[in-house]
Amino acid sequence: MYKPYKNPVITASADVKVSSPKISNFFIFIVSILKNIYFFSLFGFAKVILHSDDILFDVFKRALAKESRCIIAFRHPDGREPQLLMWFILFKLKNLAAKKKIRFALKPHSIFVYGYEVARWGGWVARLFMPNLGAIPIHHTKMDSKGMARIFNAITEGPYPLSLAPEGQVSYSTDTLPRLEQGVVRIGFQAAEKIQEKNLNCPLEILPISVHFRYDNFGKAAMEKLLKKIENICGFKKNVSLSFSQRLEQCRNYILQINEERYNIKINTSVTYEQRLEKMINKALETAEKILGIKTKGEPLTADDYFTRLYKVRHDCWDNIFLPEYENLNDVTKLKRNILDLKAGLAWYASRHQELADFGWYFKHPIPNEDTFLHLKVEYVQNLYDFANRSMGGALSGRVNIMPCKVIIKAAPCINLTEKLTQYKEDRKKASNDAIKDLEKIYLECIEDVNKTF
């Protein structure tokens, strides 16, 4: 008897529903019970160090007393920064401040902004805990008036700082700034205008936060183990005559070559790795677009163009897997259901190309040598494994994170957007660009300071 084809990888589902954001003391209590286990699962026995603590204490003291409004702009190179900062703000900040005889008007908390897709791939844990810790979901690729209204209300009404990542997503690079999006300053300026209109008489501040990891001999051993795993995936046996850099290079070049063959790209070893990578990620993006029926536009001219297309592909993939137009699929005919499953399967395969295009855009850093800082060696090996993982159909969830021995949270002086409102009203584009440049400069100073100190 004929049986209809059923996609072996994934099937379509009705869209997930996320409850309205609220701060639930019960859920905070549950998290407080699990906080040590949760931290260990993410960072092992790492010691958390707050660098420039007076800045963070002062900002929270003002914000919680409603003397200011605050947006925490945290760097997002690793993927674990939101979890770390939430844990730190909820369970460590108050006690550290008390040691310096600083008291807050309220118990510290922060409202985090996250993409709707997190609730889709994050499973029931994300869907249950994030809304009940006050986190606000937002769409990246379409107008979301409801989400934006929640964000502006959280900022203007306070009292808790709003936290978001100006990089827009994980950037995979601790010591460089591949790309900053303008969302944080645009939201900040608009919120500053609303605060002024309401005569609240308090400034809107952006607090830059930079998170850094440091490793010891255990991290070095874990890095070596991960590199051996990459070599095994690529079919290389350890060659004692090769240096650390040469081992990395042969794996990186092999992974790139396999992808070039995959996308029918003529291999040209006379050009740089970066040029070859650029061509490969463009082909990956075009392949995903063609699978989804999106009209391709050739090679992107700018990073903004590239990411606009990338986000569009990601959005369409998720909307074909989790269907926004269906609350349930119980009443769908068998024929319709199988077609929806087939479209979900195609979207899943398209997203494999999108994941590779996404990560590949960032993987342009020079290969470290023996004199490179250990944390940069570890980061590169983690990224090299991610390059192989994405090439095999993986995603961020398959990333291997080596446990650090130290986690440094670096707070930097605030950017007061209220003071820049006059300039913003005269020329919004220039004011936003200038604010982003200020933020970029501060981040680079944070990186330099942390590298000198730790």
N, C-alpha and C positions, 0 to 999 in steps of 0.2 A: 504493500500500500504506500502511495506517495505521501511523504511528510514535508510540510513547508519548511524552507530553509530558515534556520534560526542562527543568528550571529553568535559565534562561539565566544566572542570576547566581551560584548556588552549589550545590554538591551535598554530600550528607552524607558524612562520613568517620568511620572508626573513631577512637576517642579517642587523643590523643597520649600517649605514654609518656615520662615524665621519669625519668632515672636518679636514684638516691639521692644526696643532697648529699655532696660530699667536696671537700677542697681539693687540687687537682692542681697540683703544681709545674710540670708540663709545660704546662698551660693558662695558668698565670700567666706562664710564659716566652713563650708565643705572644702573649698580650695585651701583654706588655712590648715586643715587637717592633712591634706595631701601635698602641701607646698614643698616639703623636703624631698619627698619621693619624686615629685615632678621635676624639681630643680636637678636632682641627681640624674634623672633620665636624660636631661638635656645637656648638662655640663659636668657630670661626674662630681669629683671632689674639688672643683675649681674654687679659688678664693675670689670673692667679688670685692673690687676696690673702687671706691668713689673718688675720682680725681676732680679737684676744684669743687669741693663739696659746698663751700659757702655760697656759690652761685645758685646751686640747686635748692639749698635751704631757703635762700632769700626769695627766689621765684615762687616756691610753693607757699611760703608764708604770706606773700602779698596776694597770690591768687586765691588761697583758701579764705582769706579775710575780705575778699571781694574788693581789694585795692587795685587790682589789675585783672586783665584777662590774658590767658596764655595759650599758645599753641606750642607743643613740644614737637620739634622737627628732628626726628631721629634718623640716623643713617641706617641703611638696611642691607649690608653686604653679605650677611651670612644666612639669614632666614629665621634665626632664633631671637632676634632683638626684641620684637613685641612681647614675647613670653617672658623674657628676662626683665624688661622694664616694668611690666605689670607686676611680676613677682616682687621686684625690688621696691616699687612705690607702695604696694599694699602692705608688705611685711617687714621691710628694713628701714625705710626712709625715716619714719617717725622716731624710732629708737636711736638712730644715728644722730638725728637733729637734737634729741633730748640730751645726748652726751655733751653737746655744746650749749646746753641750756636754752635751746630754741623750742618754742611751743607753737603748734599750729592751731588755728581756729577750728579746724575739722580734721578728721582722720584722712590722711593723704589717699588720693585715688586719681585716676586719669581715665578719660574716655577715649578709647582707641577706635580709629576708622579702619575698616577692612572691606575688601571687594566682595560682592555677593557670591562670586565663585568659590570663596573659601568655605562657605556653608555647604556647597555642593560636594567639593572633594574632601572637606574636613570631617565628614561623617557626623554621627549623632552627638559626639562630644562637643564639637564646635557649635553645632546648632543649639545645643542645650546651654552651654556655659557662656558663650560670648554675649548673647543678648542680655543674659542675667548679670553680667558684669558691666553692663552699660555700653558695650561696643556697638558702633553704628555701621551698618552695611551701606555700601554705595556702589552704583554702577560706574564703570570706567568709560564705557563706550556709548552711552546714550543719556539723554536728559533724565535726571532723577530728582525731580523737585521735592519729593518727600524726603529723600536722603539728605539733600542739601539743606532743607529746612531744619532737620534734626541737628545737622552740624552747626548751623548758625545759631540755633537756639542754645546748643550746648556751650558755644563760645560766649555769646552775649549774656546769657543768664548765669553761667558758671555753676558752682564755684570751682569745679574741677578742670584742670588743663585738658585740652584736646590733644591727642597724640596721633601723628601721621608721618609717613615716610616720604620726603621730597623726591627720592629716587623713583617712586612709583611702584617699585617691586624690588625683589632681591637683585643686587648688582654684582655680587660675587667678587668684590674687590675692596679690601680694607683700606689700602694706602693710596688709592686713586679715586677720582670721581668720574666715572664713565659718563654719567648723565643725571641732571637734575630737572625734574618737571616743574612747571610754574604754578601748579595747583595750590601749593602751600601759601605762596605769597598772594595769589589772587583771592583765595578764601580769607586770608588775613586782612587784606585791604578792605574787602567788602564787609567783613565783620567789624573792622575799625570804624567804617562809615556808619554801620547800624548802631554801634555803641555811642557814637557821637550824636546821632539822631535821637537816641533815647536819653541823652543828657546824663549818662551814667558816670561821667567825670572820672574815667579810669583808662589807662593806656592798654593797647593791645600789643603784647610782646610775643616774639618768636624766640623760643629757647632752643638753640642747637645742642643736640646730644650726639655723641659719637661713641660707639662701643668697639672695644678692641680685645683680641684674645692673645694670650701668650702661652708658650708651651715649654715643657721640660723634656728630660730624656725619655719619659714614657710617651710623650707626644711624638718625639723623634722616632722612637721604635714603631709606633702605630703608623707613622707616615711611611716608613720603610716597608711595613707589611702591606699597606695599601698600594704602594708602587709595584710591589711584586704581583699583587692581584691584577693590576692594570697590564703588566707585562704578560701575565698568563692569558688574559683576555685577548691580547694582541698576538699571542703565539710566540713571544720572545722568552728565551731562557736567560737567566741572569748571567751577564758577561762581566767578569771582574775587571776586564781591561777598559770598560766604559766608565766614564765619570758620571756623577749624579746628573749633570746637565745633559749629557749624551743619552742617558737612559730615558730621560723625559722627552728629548727631542725625537728619538726614534719612535716612541709610542704616539706622540702627538702627530707626527707626520703620517704614521700608518693609519690612524683614525681618520685624519683628513682625506687621505688617499682613498680609503674605503668609501667614504661619503661622496667623493668626486665620482667614483665609478658608479655608485648608486644613482646619482643624478645625471649620468651620462655627460659629465664635464671633462673636456680634454685636459689631461694633467700637464701642467706647464711648470716644471721645476726651476725655470729661469726667473720667475717672479717670486715675490716675497710670500711668506706664509700668510700674512695678513690679507694680501690681494687674493690669494687662493681661497681663504676662508670667506672673504666678502662675497665672492661668486657663489660659493657653496650655500651660504645662508640665504642668499637671494633666491636660489633655486629651491631650497627647502620651503621658503615662504610661498613662492609661486605654486609649488606642488600642492600645498595645503589649500590655497585659494582655488585651484582648479578642481580639487576633489569636492569642495563645498559649492562649486558653481559661482564663485565670486570672480568677477572680471579682473584679471591681473593687469597691472600698469607698468610692467617692466621693472627695471632696477630702481629702487628708491633713491631720490636725490638727497634727502636729508634724513637725519635720525628721527625727527618728528614724523616724517612721512612713513618711515619704516615701522615705527611703533604704532602709528594709527592703523596701519594695515594689520600688524601683528595682533593688536587688541581686538580688531574686528574679527579676525579668524578665531581667536580664543573665545570670544563671545558667541559666535555662531556655532562653534563646536559644542559648547556647554548647552546652548539652547536646543540643539538637536538630540542631546542626551537626556537633559532634564527639561521637559517641555513646558514652557510658561503658559501655553494655552489650555493645558489639561490639569484639572485638580485631581483626577484619577483616570486610570485607563481601563477600568472594569467594564465600561459600556462600549468599548471600541470593538468593532468586528475583528475576527481573526485575520482577515486579509489586511485591514488597515493596520492592525497591531504589528504584523510581520513587516509591513513596509516601514513603519516607524522604527522598528528594531534594525532594519537594514540601514536606514538613514543614520541611526545612532552609531552603528558599526562604522560607517563611512566617516562620521564625525570623529570617532575615536582614532581611526587611522590618520585622518587629517591632523589631529592634534599631536600625533607623534612627530610629524614634520614641523609643526608649529613650535613644539618644545625644543627641538634641535635649533631652529632658527632663533628662538628666544635666547637660549643659553649661548649659542655661538657668537651672537653680536658682542657679548661681553668678553669672550675668551681671546683677547688680543694682547695679553701681557707678555713681556719678554720672559724667556725661560730663566729661572734663577740659577745662580752658580753657587759654589761652595761658600762664598763670602756673604751671600744674601741672608738677611734676617731669617731666623727659624720660622717665625710666624708666616712669612711670605712663602717659604718653601712648602710648609704644610698647606697653606691656602692653594698654592698652585697644584699640588698633588691631588687635593680634594677636587679641584676644578677639572683636572685632567681625567679623573675617574668619572666626573659628571659628563664630560665630553663623550666618553665611551658609553656611559649609561644612556644618555639622550640618543646617541646613534643607534642603540639597541631598542629604542622605543620607550625609554624611561622618562621620568619627570623629576621634579624637585623632591618628591617623597622618597625617591631612591638614592638621594645624595648621602654620602658617607661623611659624617662630621666627626673629626678627631677631637677628643675631649681636651680642653685647655687646662692649664694649671692656674691661670689667672684670667679673670674677666675684668677689664677696666671700663668703667663708665665715666666718660669725660663730658662735663658740662661746660659750655662756653657762654660768654656774655650775650645778653639778649639783643635782638634787633627790635627797636621800638617803631612799629608801623604807624602808630598814631602821629608821631612826629613827622612822618613822611607823607601824611595825607594830602597836604597842600600840593606837593609835587605830583602825587597820584591823580588828583583831580585835574591838574593841568595837562598831564601826559601819562595816561595809564600804562601804556606799553613800556615807555622808558622807565617809569618808576618800578614796574614789576621786574624788568630786566636788571635794573640796578640792585634791587633787593636780592634777587637770585645771585648776582655776582658777590654781594656782601656775604650771603650765606655760604657760597662756595669758598670764599676766602677764609671764613671762620673754620670751616671743616678742614681745609688744608693746614691751617695753623694748629688745629686739634691733633691731626695726624703727626705733624712735626713734633709737637710738644710731647705726645705720648711715646713716640719713638725715642726721644731724647731721655725720657724719664724711666721707661720700662724696657 
